[in-house]
Amino acid sequence: MTKPYFIEIKGVQFRNKGAYLMLLACLQGLKAKDKAFELVLSPGPNLPYPERARHGAWQKLAFRRKGIDLTGLLGKLPGGLRNLFKRYGMVTERDVDLVLEASGFAYGDQWPLTFLQNTAKEVVRFGQAGKPFIFMPQAFGPFTSKESKAAMRDIIHHARLIFVRDPVSLKHLQSCVEVLPEHVVLTPDFTVGLSPIGNQELPELDMPFAALIPNSKVVSKYNHANAEAMRQQYVMAFAAAADYLTVLGIQPVLVNHEGKEDAELCAEIAALSPCGLVQIEDPLAVKAFIGKAELAISSRFHGAVNALSQGVPCIATSWSHKYHAMMSDFGMGKFCVEELTEDNLLRSVAELIEQKEALTKEVALKATSLKQQNKLMWQRLYRAIGW
């Protein structure tokens, strides 16, 4: 009997729609080659068993707590014991043949150093075992400490491929090594080619609408010392934009692109302005809904990608370098609002509406080009893993 080819997809989840879209994009790309494989996912609070089971995923037997990482040791369990675990749907690192790391943005000084170091050790183990460890298109950096540079250097030297989503991230990787190897490749976001699929969750709207997609990370205490003041300014800016759109005859509709925290932010905005509110669980249905909008205002990276990849002009409010790079990929760099205030956002909305016809054509052309680049990215990946 032929051994199954186990592929682990890391950094994804079901709660955050962007992370879910990256899981679906990975699966779409893998299934396109008509090769038999088994999906492996690690359990977690945002990867509950029922959803993993619906995707037919095996459970990765892993243990990481802060600086303690026993995942590699679990892979050294005797073969008989590992086979026993397989009866219960569990596999170890040793069973995994390929890793696709699709975190989106999880490696840099703003994230815990232990997470970067644990990943580096895992990448080294896979490299030494001759197994591909591939970083799907994502943002990186910055790396300023000796420790973070050393960990990233190990990743760069032992990963089979590293797809980098933007030039700023590429510079952050260049800061860790003298010369970047050829397997570090600049390529855009890889969810652009996912086809939207509507379902019964989509509301029927009787007038043109704009999709407003907040992001609680922009105003979280974890990311910002002055989060409370920022939150008030953020809510007022979105509410002002909603009022402006209403006057123009465009219904503002708040779209929850993640979960509880974003829902609370949506509620605060809706309390100041008469917005609609949608909560759609299926990420491809969310994309379908956003694709019907006249325009979008998004603080969620993949909320903006969902709009732009379907030719819907979008304003992005930024909290990271990855936003401006992504918007520039679609020819919309000037509509990336770095400092969110009522005046800045209203000015961008007015400019977008004034230029909407030309922007819609430009975005559609850019989207077509990016989807072609995405296909080339998959071709390179197939060659790297011998498919």
Secondary structure, DSSP 8 states (H G I E B T S, - for coil): -----EEEEES--SSSHHHHHHHHHHHHHHHTTT---EEEE--BTTB-HHHHHHTT-EEE---EETTEE-HHHHTTS-HHHHHHHHHTTEE-GGG--EEEE--SEEESTTS-HHHHHHHHHHHHHHHHTT--EEEEEEEE----SHHHHHHHHHHHHH-SEEEE-SHHHHHHHHTTSSS--TTEEE---S-TT------TTS---SS-EEEEE--GGGG-TTT-TTHHHHHHHHHHHHHHHHHHHHHTT-EEEEE-SSSHHHHHHHHHHHHHS--EEE---SHHHHHHHHHTSSEEEESSHHHHHHHHTTT--EEEE-SSHHHHHHHHHTT-GGGEESS--HHHHHHHHHHHHHTHHHHHHHHHHHHHHHHHHHHHHHHHHHHHTT-
